[in-house]
Amino acid sequence: MRLYPTPIGSLPSVTSILSETHSVKRKAQLQNWARKGDNAIKSQEARARGTKVHSLCEQYLMDSLCEQEIEEDVFTLFKDLPPLLDRFTDLIWVEKPLDRDKYPGNFYFSEELQKEAGMVWSRQGYAGCPDLIGYLDGVLTLGDLKTSKRLYWQSYASLPKELYALTGKKFKDHPNHEMAKQVVAENREMLNGYLAYQNTTFQLAGYAQAIEESLGLKVERQVVIVTSLSGVQLLEVSQDDKEYGKSEWERRVRAFKEDSLIAVAK
């Protein structure tokens, strides 16, 4: 579990709380996936790529991007991001506050990154490091950058159960089994993209509350910036999604605290 050294104590990260409060079924699915083949190695490689893309975006936004060797897969994920990043103006935060004098208590030294980093925190008992705070079309906006192997989807329409249940040999029972197999695969890909988007709205809700408490800023807009091999996206979180994200985030925080109390009692 990642902990941040905040002025109000050592606090768990937003992402740690989300990970720890997955449903039992979801945790089992993730564990089973990690045990298959080289999935664990692929996951580590994906995180490393994501860290490098984040670093390039930070350099670009800070006008410090210099000539350097960049792996082809990292460059592929970064190359189409600058036009989206250029839409942000009057930046306040890029991985950390840009005004040290105004936000002196929001810095810490990251052992993982081996450099100074930023964090926001909430008295609800958590902390985190937003990617980007600035103005987008004149509106104070919180942005979260995601590197992904798929596009994100803001809505999802499930297939009829009888079609979705067609797996493996059962596809052969369908009169157009090859077409059915493709439809189900595409739908599952959309579902995974939707779940990734939804989980990001929970993360943004946590950051937004912590930003208001520790920076004194109330963000009006939340966006998800996605880069994948299929392209880049800038997705604005709707009001309904923000409200649901906030509600679910608060539920997750309560569940995390309850689980922590149970663990201490044991």
N, C-alpha and C positions, 0 to 999 in steps of 0.2 A: 504494500500500500504506500502510495506517495504521500508524504507529509510536507507541509510548508511551514517555515519558521516565521510566523506573523507577529506583529506587536501584541497580539492578544493570546499568544501561545501557539504551540505546534498543532496544526489543523490538517485533516485529511483533504485531499484534492477532490474537486468536482467529479473528475473522471473515475477516481477510486470509489466514490460513493455510488456512482451509476453502475460500476462493475460489480460491486459487492451486493447490490440490491436487485440484480436480475432475478427473475423467477427461477424456481428450482429446475423447471423444464429447460429454460434457456441456458442456465449454467451447465446442465448435463449435455446439451447440444454443443456448446462451445468446447467443453472438455473432450467430447468424442471427436469433434473436428480436429482439435489440436493433436490428438493421438494418431491420426491417420497419416500415413506416409511421411512426407517432409513438410507438412502444413505448418508445424511449429517454426521451422527454419524460414519458410516463406513469409510467415508473419513477422519475424524479426527483420527480414530484409525489407518488407514493406514499411515497417516503422522507421528504419534507417533512411529509406528514400524520402519518407514524409518529413523527417527532420532536416534533410538536405534541401528539400523544396522550400520549407519554412524559412531556412536560413537565407536562401536566394531571394525570397520575397522580402525579407527584412532588409537585406542589402539594397535591393532595388528601391524600396520605399524611402530608405535613408540616404539615397544617392551615393552609396558606397560600394556598388557592384563593380568589381574590377575584373580584369582578365584572369581567368582561372580554368583549370581542367574540370569539366563537368561530365559525369557519366551520361551516356546516351539516354538511359531510361529516366534519369533525373531531369535532363534537359527537355525531353519530350513532355514531361508533366509541367515544366515551368514555362516553356516558350510562349504559350498563349495566355498567360496570366497578366502580363503587364498592362494591356488595355483595360482590364477590369480594375486592377490596382490604381491606375491613373484616375479613376473616377472618384477616388477618395481625396479630400482636401482637408487642410487645417488639422493635421494628424495630432492626436493627443497621446496615443499609445501604439507602439509597434513592438510587441513582445514584452515591452516594459514602458514606463512613463517617459515621455520625451522631455519633460520639465522636472529635473531633479529637485529644484528648490521648492516647487509647488507640492510635490508628492514624495518627500524624502523617506517616508515609512513604507513605501511600496517596492523597495529593492531588496534583493538578497543574493548571495552567491550560490549558484547552482553547481553542486558537485557533479551532477550528471553531464551538464553542458560545459563545465569548467569555465564558466564566465558569469558575469553579473546578469541577473534576470529580474523580472517583475512579477508581482502577485497582487491579487485583490482578495479580500476576505469578508466574511460575514459573521456576525455574532450568533448566527444560527449554528455555527460550528463547522465551517468549511472554508476552503480557499482555492484559488486557481489562477491560471495565467491566460487571460484572453489574448487572442492574436492581434486584433486591430480595433482601435476606437478612433473615429474621425468623422468627418462630415461627408455624406453622400447625398448629392443633389440638395445641399443646404440643410440636411437633417442629421442630427447627432446619431451615429450608427455604430453598432457593435458587429464586427465581422468575425467569422470563424472559418479558417481555411482547412479544407479536407482534401487529402490525396486519396484516391479511390480507384478500384479496378472496374467500377461501374458508375453510370450516371445515377444521380439522386432523383427521386420522384416525390412530389408533394401530395400526391393522392394515389389511391390504389383501389382497383376494382377486382374483387376476387372472382375466380372462376366457379362455375357450378361444381359442387362437391363430387359429383359422379365423374367429372372430367379430371379434376385435380387429383383424384384418387388413383388415376391410371398411372401406375409406376411399373417399371420393369416389364415383365412378360405380359402384364395386364393391358399394355398398350395394343397388343396384337388382337385383343378382343374388340377394339374400336374399328369401325369400318374404314376410317381414314387414319390409321394409327400413326403414320409418320407425321402427318399434319398435326394431329393431336399432341404428339410428343413435343413438337416444336412450340406449339401454343403454350403448353404447360411450362416449358423451359423459359420462354420469354416472360411469362407471368411471374414465375418464381424470381427471375432476375429483377423484375419491377418491384416485387414485394420486398426483396432484400434492399433495394434502393430506397424504398419508402421507409423501411424500418431504420435505415441509417440516417435518413433525414429527420425522422421523428426523434431519434435518440439525440441528435444534435440540438433540437429545439429544447430538450430538457437541460442540456449542457448550457445553452445560451441563457436560459432562464436563471440558472444558478449564478452565472457570471453577471447578469444584469443586476441582480439583487446585491451582489458583493461590490460591484462598481458603485452603486448608489451609496452603500454604507461606507466604503473605504476611500472613495475618490470624491464623493459628493456630486456625482454626475448621474443624471437620469437619461439613459439612452432611449430614444424614441423609435428607433428602427433596428431590426436584427436581420442579418443576412448570412447565408451560407455560401461560401465560395468553394466550388468543387472543381478539382482537376482530375481527369482520368484519361485513359487512352482513347476514349470516345469523344473527348472535347472538354470544354470548361463551361461552368454554369455560375450564375450569380442569382441565388434564390432568396427572395424576400419572404420572411416569415410572416404569415397573415396574422391578423388580430386574433382569430379563433385559435390558430396554432400557438400563438404566444400565451393565450390564456390557459390552454390545455397543457402546454409545456410547463408553465409556472405551477399549475395544480399538481402535475405528476412529479415535478422536481421536489416540491414541498412534501409530497407523500414519501418519496424516496429518502429524503433527509430524516423524516420521522422513523421510517423503517430501519435505517442505518443506526440511528440512536438506540432504538429498541433492541436490535441485534447486539449492539455493543454492550448494553446493560446486561443482557442475558449471558454474554460471554464472560463478563466480569464476575457475575454471580456464580457461574460455574467454577 
